[in-house]
Amino acid sequence: MMDLNLQDLTASTGGIMLVQGTRGVTTGVCTDSRRVREGCVFIALSGDKFDGNSFAPEASKKAAVVVVSRVVGNYDAECSVVVVPDTLKALQDMATWWRAQLSVRVVGITGSSGKTSTKDMVRSVLAQHYSTVEATQGNLNNHIGVPLSILSAPANTQAAVWEMGMNHTGELAPLCAMVQPHIGIITHIGSAHIGMLGSRDAIAQEKCTLARVLSADGCMIYPANDDYADYIATQTQAHLLPVGGEASAVRARNVRSGAQGSDYELVIEGTGEIPVHLPVPGEHMVGNSLLAAAAGWRLGCSLQEIAEGLRGIALTKGRLTCREKDGVLLVDDTYNANPESMMAALRTVASMPVDGRRYAVLGKMGELGSAGVAAHAEVGKCAAELKYSGVVVLGEGSAELHALAAAVREGRVPVMRVDTPKAAADNLRGMVQAGDVILFKGSRVAGIERVMDELFKGD
């Protein structure tokens, strides 16, 4: 855990020590009063619907320190109390201070899709070369998750992989300031959050905040075939490393994909080539693995270490995870969704060699604004063109889901609209048989994972 004392805490946050208790900080930082551990620093974050200050007295029974913006009730006498003007800023200031104490090589990752999968791959690759590697847990990549990730890094951390997300203009700059990356990865610039930013150009402008913060001795890694590849190249003073193109220094050759993953030859110009097995399906995952390979190469990993790291990846739950029930292959890609990732998942499952038929359970995508109806229609058209045997559209009636279903139907593919996960599961049981494959995909708000919970109920 981080090496923190009360003097460092008050100095880094600009806080006032109201009470100095007797407990020492031994277990890091916590912002959820339900998960307070003995000896932690509890930071009382507040939002529109809750006031963390009101939970601080209870947290003080275990915490070594509570950081609050106002005093509410009585605190345990053994717990120190630090008062700050803004607890969120205090959390971020602590993270900035701690990052400055670390002697660590940092990979910062952003992009419209593929961030978390790429982060998992980079971590796995770097772990073959470095003894202590830290990475974002799950997708804790926002203004709260990023500082918590930094603060969880032990003092002896050698390499770190921190993911940064955004859905509004201006959000990446403070995250980059905390992370201070040596290597930047932009996975893809697509239309996720277009409803918040208004256009893909605006999304590109914001994502390239990462490119702009890199120093001249840093490295900017990105897909050579991205629509905004040329723009990314103009936004940084760092060394450019586009990957995946025919002339790229890092590229894949002879890609063979199936339900159990992909095999290819990894080529790194001037270094050599090596066979790679990637235990997750999808050509887009091959692209993510090249980004990870490039980061590993720049940070001193050998070809063997890169190949071994990619072979041993463990992706965050809900990322093209395959499991079987009664001979039916269920492909769980429910972690989140945007138009590009929806169509990538549909193409991945369409390319899988299966004995039976292919079905998809699809839900709504969020934060698309006025582009939502057209984006959902594009996804429906993709499913129809790929000749799925049937599509189940889950969710209560909306213009977006109507457009999705209509596009599937226009492509002469059977489509079924259902309102609840139970109804979806009940219909699937009557449709599928051994040898079939079902893709489950939608944004978190769609709750597509609950259909699988219904299917596995009682198992």
C-alpha positions as CSV (number, residue, x, y, z in Angstrom):
1,M,0.0,0.0,0.0
2,M,1.0,3.6,-0.2
3,D,3.3,5.0,2.4
4,L,1.2,7.8,4.0
5,N,1.4,9.7,7.2
6,L,-0.8,12.5,8.6
7,Q,1.6,15.2,7.7
8,D,1.7,14.1,4.1
9,L,-2.1,13.8,4.0
10,T,-2.8,17.3,5.3
11,A,0.0,18.8,3.2
12,S,-1.2,17.2,-0.1
13,T,-4.8,18.0,0.5
14,G,-4.4,21.5,2.0
15,G,-6.6,20.2,4.9
16,I,-6.7,21.2,8.5
17,M,-6.1,18.5,11.2
18,L,-9.2,18.9,13.4
19,V,-8.5,15.9,15.6
20,Q,-5.3,13.8,15.7
21,G,-6.1,10.2,16.7
22,T,-3.9,7.3,17.6
23,R,-4.6,4.9,14.7
24,G,-1.9,4.6,12.0
25,V,-2.8,4.4,8.3
26,T,-2.2,0.7,7.3
27,T,-4.7,-0.2,4.5
28,G,-5.0,2.6,2.0
29,V,-7.8,4.8,0.8
30,C,-11.6,4.1,0.8
31,T,-14.6,6.2,-0.4
32,D,-17.4,3.7,0.3
33,S,-18.4,3.6,4.0
34,R,-19.7,0.0,3.5
35,R,-16.2,-1.1,2.7
36,V,-14.2,0.7,5.3
37,R,-11.2,-1.4,6.6
38,E,-9.2,-1.1,9.8
39,G,-6.6,1.6,9.4
40,C,-7.8,3.1,6.1
41,V,-8.3,6.7,5.1
42,F,-12.0,7.3,4.5
43,I,-12.7,10.2,2.1
44,A,-16.3,11.5,2.5
45,L,-17.3,12.1,-1.1
46,S,-20.7,13.6,-1.8
47,G,-23.0,13.6,-4.8
48,D,-26.4,14.9,-5.8
49,K,-28.2,12.2,-3.8
50,F,-25.9,11.5,-0.9
51,D,-23.6,13.3,1.6
52,G,-20.5,11.3,2.5
53,N,-19.9,13.5,5.5
54,S,-22.9,11.9,7.2
55,F,-21.3,8.4,7.0
56,A,-17.9,9.6,8.4
57,P,-18.8,9.1,12.1
58,E,-19.6,5.4,11.5
59,A,-16.5,5.0,9.3
60,S,-14.4,6.5,12.1
61,K,-14.9,3.3,14.2
62,K,-12.5,1.5,11.9
63,A,-10.7,4.2,9.8
64,A,-7.4,5.7,10.8
65,V,-8.4,9.0,9.3
66,V,-11.6,10.5,7.9
67,V,-11.4,13.4,5.4
68,V,-14.5,15.5,5.5
69,S,-15.7,18.8,4.1
70,R,-18.0,19.5,7.1
71,V,-18.3,18.0,10.6
72,V,-21.4,15.9,11.2
73,G,-21.9,14.1,14.5
74,N,-19.2,12.6,16.7
75,Y,-16.1,10.7,15.6
76,D,-14.3,7.8,17.3
77,A,-11.6,9.2,19.6
78,E,-8.9,7.0,18.0
79,C,-9.6,8.3,14.5
80,S,-8.0,11.4,13.1
81,V,-10.2,14.0,11.4
82,V,-9.0,16.2,8.5
83,V,-11.3,18.9,7.2
84,V,-10.9,20.1,3.5
85,P,-13.0,22.4,1.4
86,D,-13.7,19.8,-1.3
87,T,-13.3,16.1,-0.6
88,L,-13.2,15.1,-4.3
89,K,-10.4,17.5,-4.9
90,A,-8.6,16.2,-1.8
91,L,-8.8,12.7,-3.2
92,Q,-7.3,13.9,-6.6
93,D,-4.6,16.0,-4.9
94,M,-3.6,13.0,-2.8
95,A,-3.3,10.9,-6.0
96,T,-1.2,13.6,-7.7
97,W,1.1,13.8,-4.7
98,W,1.5,10.0,-4.5
99,R,2.1,9.6,-8.2
100,A,5.0,12.1,-7.8
101,Q,6.5,9.8,-5.1
102,L,6.5,6.7,-7.4
103,S,9.5,5.7,-9.6
104,V,7.3,3.9,-12.1
105,R,6.9,3.5,-15.9
106,V,3.3,4.4,-16.7
107,V,1.1,3.5,-19.7
108,G,-2.0,5.7,-19.9
109,I,-4.9,4.3,-22.0
110,T,-8.0,6.0,-23.5
111,G,-10.3,5.4,-26.4
112,S,-13.9,5.0,-27.4
113,S,-13.8,1.2,-27.1
114,G,-11.3,-1.5,-26.2
115,K,-9.8,0.4,-23.2
116,T,-10.3,-2.2,-20.6
117,S,-9.4,-5.2,-22.7
118,T,-6.2,-3.4,-23.9
119,K,-5.4,-2.5,-20.3
120,D,-5.7,-6.2,-19.3
121,M,-3.4,-7.2,-22.1
122,V,-0.8,-4.6,-21.3
123,R,-0.8,-5.6,-17.7
124,S,-0.3,-9.2,-18.6
125,V,2.5,-8.5,-20.9
126,L,4.4,-6.2,-18.5
127,A,4.0,-8.7,-15.7
128,Q,6.3,-11.0,-17.6
129,H,9.1,-8.4,-17.4
130,Y,8.4,-6.4,-14.2
131,S,8.0,-7.9,-10.7
132,T,5.4,-5.3,-9.6
133,V,2.8,-4.1,-12.0
134,E,-0.3,-2.1,-11.0
135,A,-3.4,-1.6,-13.2
136,T,-6.9,-0.1,-13.1
137,Q,-9.3,-2.5,-11.4
138,G,-12.3,-3.3,-13.7
139,N,-13.1,0.0,-15.4
140,L,-12.5,2.4,-12.5
141,N,-11.4,5.0,-15.1
142,N,-13.2,8.2,-14.1
143,H,-12.5,11.2,-11.8
144,I,-12.9,9.0,-8.8
145,G,-11.6,5.7,-10.1
146,V,-8.3,7.0,-11.5
147,P,-7.1,8.6,-8.2
148,L,-8.1,5.5,-6.3
149,S,-6.1,3.4,-8.7
150,I,-3.1,5.5,-8.3
151,L,-3.4,5.6,-4.5
152,S,-3.6,1.7,-4.4
153,A,-0.1,1.4,-6.0
154,P,2.5,0.3,-3.5
155,A,5.7,2.3,-3.2
156,N,7.7,-0.4,-5.0
157,T,5.6,-0.5,-8.1
158,Q,7.8,-0.7,-11.2
159,A,5.1,-0.3,-14.0
160,A,1.5,0.8,-14.0
161,V,-1.3,0.7,-16.6
162,W,-4.0,3.2,-15.9
163,E,-7.2,3.6,-18.0
164,M,-8.9,6.9,-18.4
165,G,-12.5,7.4,-19.6
166,M,-14.5,10.4,-20.4
167,N,-18.0,11.4,-21.6
168,H,-17.7,15.2,-21.6
169,T,-15.2,17.8,-22.9
170,G,-12.4,18.6,-20.5
171,E,-12.5,15.4,-18.4
172,L,-9.3,13.9,-19.6
173,A,-6.9,16.7,-18.8
174,P,-7.1,16.4,-15.0
175,L,-6.9,12.6,-15.3
176,C,-3.7,12.8,-17.4
177,A,-2.3,15.3,-14.9
178,M,-2.7,12.7,-12.2
179,V,-1.5,9.7,-14.2
180,Q,1.6,11.4,-15.8
181,P,2.0,8.8,-18.5
182,H,5.2,7.9,-20.3
183,I,3.4,5.9,-23.0
184,G,0.0,6.8,-24.3
185,I,-2.4,4.4,-26.0
186,I,-5.5,5.5,-27.9
187,T,-7.4,2.3,-28.7
188,H,-10.0,3.8,-31.1
189,I,-11.9,7.0,-31.8
190,G,-15.5,6.1,-32.4
191,S,-19.0,7.4,-31.6
192,A,-19.3,6.4,-27.9
193,H,-20.6,9.4,-25.9
194,I,-21.4,11.3,-29.1
195,G,-24.6,12.5,-27.5
196,M,-22.5,14.4,-24.9
197,L,-19.8,15.7,-27.2
198,G,-21.7,16.3,-30.4
199,S,-19.4,14.9,-33.1
200,R,-16.6,12.4,-33.7
201,D,-14.3,15.4,-34.3
202,A,-15.0,16.6,-30.8
203,I,-14.4,13.1,-29.4
204,A,-11.1,13.0,-31.2
205,Q,-10.1,16.4,-29.9
206,E,-10.8,15.2,-26.3
207,K,-9.2,11.8,-26.6
208,C,-6.0,13.4,-28.0
209,T,-5.6,15.2,-24.7
210,L,-3.5,12.1,-23.9
211,A,-1.4,12.6,-27.0
212,R,-0.8,16.3,-26.1
213,V,0.5,15.6,-22.5
214,L,3.2,13.2,-23.6
215,S,6.8,14.5,-23.5
216,A,9.2,14.4,-26.4
217,D,10.8,11.2,-25.0
218,G,7.4,9.5,-24.6
219,C,5.6,7.3,-27.1
220,M,2.1,7.6,-28.6
221,I,0.7,4.2,-29.7
222,Y,-2.5,4.0,-31.8
223,P,-4.1,1.9,-34.6
224,A,-2.6,2.8,-38.0
225,N,-6.1,2.2,-39.6
226,D,-8.1,4.4,-37.3
227,D,-10.1,7.1,-39.0
228,Y,-8.3,9.7,-37.0
229,A,-4.8,8.2,-37.2
230,D,-3.4,11.2,-39.1
231,Y,-5.0,13.6,-36.6
232,I,-3.5,11.8,-33.6
233,A,-0.1,12.1,-35.2
234,T,-0.3,15.9,-35.3
235,Q,-1.3,16.2,-31.7
236,T,1.9,15.0,-29.9
237,Q,5.6,15.7,-29.7
238,A,6.2,12.1,-28.6
239,H,7.5,9.3,-30.7
240,L,4.7,8.0,-33.0
241,L,4.0,4.2,-33.0
242,P,1.0,3.4,-35.2
243,V,0.4,-0.4,-35.2
244,G,-1.5,-2.9,-37.3
245,G,-0.8,-1.4,-40.7
246,E,1.0,-3.2,-43.5
247,A,4.0,-0.9,-43.0
248,S,3.7,-0.6,-39.2
249,A,6.7,-1.5,-37.0
250,V,4.3,-3.7,-34.9
251,R,1.9,-5.8,-37.0
252,A,0.2,-9.2,-37.2
253,R,0.6,-11.7,-40.0
254,N,-1.4,-14.8,-41.0
255,V,-4.2,-14.2,-38.5
256,R,-6.4,-17.3,-37.9
257,S,-9.4,-16.8,-35.7
258,G,-11.9,-19.1,-34.1
259,A,-14.2,-19.5,-31.1
260,Q,-11.3,-20.2,-28.8
261,G,-9.2,-17.2,-29.9
262,S,-6.8,-16.2,-32.5
263,D,-3.3,-17.2,-33.7
264,Y,-1.0,-15.0,-35.6
265,E,2.7,-14.1,-36.2
266,L,3.7,-11.0,-34.3
267,V,6.2,-9.0,-36.3
268,I,8.2,-6.2,-34.6
269,E,10.4,-4.5,-37.1
270,G,14.1,-4.8,-36.3
271,T,13.4,-7.2,-33.4
272,G,12.0,-10.3,-35.0
273,E,8.7,-12.3,-35.1
274,I,7.1,-14.9,-32.9
275,P,3.9,-17.0,-33.0
276,V,1.2,-15.6,-30.7
277,H,-2.0,-17.4,-29.4
278,L,-4.6,-14.9,-28.1
279,P,-7.2,-16.8,-26.0
280,V,-10.1,-14.5,-26.8
281,P,-12.0,-14.3,-30.1
282,G,-12.4,-11.4,-32.4
283,E,-10.2,-9.5,-35.0
284,H,-10.6,-6.3,-32.9
285,M,-9.0,-8.2,-30.0
286,V,-6.0,-8.9,-32.2
287,G,-5.8,-5.2,-32.8
288,N,-5.9,-4.5,-29.1
289,S,-3.2,-7.1,-28.6
290,L,-0.9,-5.3,-31.0
291,L,-1.3,-2.1,-28.9
292,A,-0.3,-4.1,-25.9
293,A,2.7,-5.7,-27.7
294,A,3.9,-2.2,-28.8
295,A,3.7,-0.9,-25.2
296,G,5.6,-4.0,-23.9
297,W,8.2,-3.6,-26.6
298,R,8.8,0.1,-25.7
299,L,9.1,-0.8,-22.1
300,G,11.8,-3.5,-22.6
301,C,9.8,-6.7,-23.0
302,S,11.3,-9.4,-25.2
303,L,9.3,-11.1,-28.0
304,Q,9.0,-14.2,-25.7
305,E,7.7,-12.1,-22.8
306,I,5.1,-10.4,-25.1
307,A,3.9,-13.7,-26.5
308,E,3.6,-15.3,-23.1
309,G,1.8,-12.3,-21.7
310,L,-0.8,-12.3,-24.5
311,R,-1.3,-16.1,-24.1
312,G,-2.0,-15.7,-20.4
313,I,-4.4,-12.8,-20.4
314,A,-7.4,-12.8,-18.1
315,L,-9.9,-10.2,-19.4
316,T,-12.3,-8.3,-17.2
317,K,-15.6,-10.2,-16.9
318,G,-18.1,-9.6,-19.7
319,R,-15.5,-9.3,-22.5
320,L,-16.3,-11.9,-25.0
321,T,-16.3,-14.6,-22.4
322,C,-17.5,-18.0,-23.7
323,R,-19.3,-20.6,-21.7
324,E,-21.6,-23.5,-22.5
325,K,-25.1,-24.6,-21.4
326,D,-26.7,-27.8,-22.7
327,G,-24.4,-27.7,-25.8
328,V,-25.2,-24.1,-26.6
329,L,-22.3,-21.7,-26.6
330,L,-23.0,-18.4,-24.8
331,V,-20.8,-15.4,-25.7
332,D,-20.9,-12.8,-22.9
333,D,-19.9,-9.4,-24.1
334,T,-22.2,-7.5,-21.8
335,Y,-19.6,-5.3,-20.1
336,N,-20.7,-2.2,-22.1
337,A,-21.5,-1.2,-25.6
338,N,-21.2,1.4,-28.3
339,P,-21.9,1.1,-32.0
340,E,-18.4,0.0,-33.0
341,S,-18.1,-2.6,-30.2
342,M,-21.6,-3.9,-30.9
343,M,-20.8,-4.5,-34.6
344,A,-17.4,-5.9,-33.7
345,A,-19.0,-8.5,-31.4
346,L,-21.6,-9.4,-34.1
347,R,-18.8,-9.9,-36.6
348,T,-16.7,-12.0,-34.1
349,V,-19.6,-14.4,-33.4
350,A,-20.5,-14.5,-37.1
351,S,-16.9,-15.7,-37.9
352,M,-16.9,-18.5,-35.3
353,P,-17.1,-22.0,-36.7
354,V,-20.3,-23.5,-35.2
355,D,-22.4,-26.6,-36.0
356,G,-25.7,-24.9,-35.5
357,R,-27.2,-21.4,-35.8
358,R,-26.2,-18.0,-34.5
359,Y,-28.5,-15.8,-32.4
360,A,-28.0,-12.4,-30.7
361,V,-29.6,-10.8,-27.7
362,L,-29.1,-7.1,-28.0
363,G,-30.0,-4.1,-25.9
364,K,-29.9,-0.3,-26.0
365,M,-26.7,1.7,-26.2
366,G,-26.5,4.8,-24.1
367,E,-25.2,8.4,-24.4
368,L,-25.7,8.7,-28.2
369,G,-28.0,11.6,-28.2
370,S,-29.6,12.5,-31.5
371,A,-27.4,9.9,-33.3
372,G,-29.0,7.1,-31.3
373,V,-31.7,6.1,-33.7
374,A,-29.4,5.9,-36.7
375,A,-26.7,4.1,-34.7
376,H,-29.1,1.4,-33.5
377,A,-30.4,1.0,-37.0
378,E,-26.8,0.5,-38.2
379,V,-26.3,-2.3,-35.6
380,G,-29.5,-4.0,-36.7
381,K,-28.5,-3.8,-40.3
382,C,-25.1,-5.4,-39.4
383,A,-26.9,-8.3,-37.7
384,A,-29.1,-8.8,-40.7
385,E,-26.2,-8.7,-43.2
386,L,-24.3,-11.2,-41.2
387,K,-27.3,-13.6,-41.5
388,Y,-28.0,-14.3,-37.9
389,S,-30.7,-16.9,-37.4
390,G,-32.6,-14.6,-35.0
391,V,-32.2,-11.5,-32.9
392,V,-33.8,-10.8,-29.5
393,V,-34.1,-7.1,-28.7
394,L,-34.4,-6.5,-24.9
395,G,-35.9,-3.4,-23.4
396,E,-39.1,-1.4,-23.1
397,G,-40.2,0.4,-26.2
398,S,-38.0,3.3,-27.5
399,A,-37.3,4.8,-30.8
400,E,-33.7,3.4,-30.7
401,L,-34.8,-0.2,-30.0
402,H,-37.6,0.2,-32.6
403,A,-35.0,1.2,-35.2
404,L,-32.7,-1.7,-34.3
405,A,-35.5,-4.2,-34.6
406,A,-36.8,-2.7,-37.8
407,A,-33.4,-2.9,-39.4
408,V,-33.1,-6.5,-38.5
409,R,-36.6,-7.3,-39.9
410,E,-35.9,-5.4,-43.1
411,G,-32.9,-7.7,-43.6
412,R,-35.3,-10.7,-43.5
413,V,-33.9,-11.9,-40.2
414,P,-36.4,-13.0,-37.5
415,V,-36.5,-10.5,-34.6
416,M,-38.3,-10.6,-31.3
417,R,-39.0,-7.7,-29.0
418,V,-39.2,-8.5,-25.2
419,D,-39.4,-6.2,-22.2
420,T,-37.8,-8.4,-19.5
421,P,-34.8,-10.7,-19.1
422,K,-37.1,-13.5,-18.1
423,A,-39.1,-13.2,-21.3
424,A,-35.9,-13.2,-23.3
425,A,-34.6,-16.3,-21.5
426,D,-38.0,-18.1,-21.9
427,N,-38.0,-17.4,-25.6
428,L,-34.4,-18.5,-26.1
429,R,-35.1,-21.8,-24.4
430,G,-37.7,-22.5,-27.1
431,M,-35.5,-21.4,-30.0
432,V,-32.0,-22.8,-29.5
433,Q,-30.6,-26.2,-29.5
434,A,-27.2,-27.9,-29.0
435,G,-24.6,-26.6,-31.4
436,D,-26.0,-23.1,-31.5
437,V,-24.2,-19.9,-30.3
438,I,-25.8,-16.8,-28.7
439,L,-24.2,-13.4,-28.4
440,F,-25.3,-11.2,-25.5
441,K,-24.4,-7.5,-26.0
442,G,-25.7,-4.1,-24.8
443,S,-24.8,-1.1,-22.6
444,R,-24.8,-1.6,-18.8
445,V,-28.2,0.2,-18.6
446,A,-29.7,-2.6,-20.8
447,G,-29.1,-5.3,-18.2
448,I,-28.4,-8.0,-20.9
449,E,-26.4,-10.0,-18.3
450,R,-29.6,-10.7,-16.5
451,V,-30.8,-12.8,-19.4
452,M,-27.8,-15.2,-18.8
453,D,-28.6,-15.2,-15.1
454,E,-32.1,-16.4,-16.0
455,L,-30.7,-19.1,-18.3
456,F,-28.4,-20.4,-15.6
457,K,-30.9,-20.1,-12.8
458,G,-30.9,-23.3,-10.8
459,D,-27.6,-24.5,-12.1
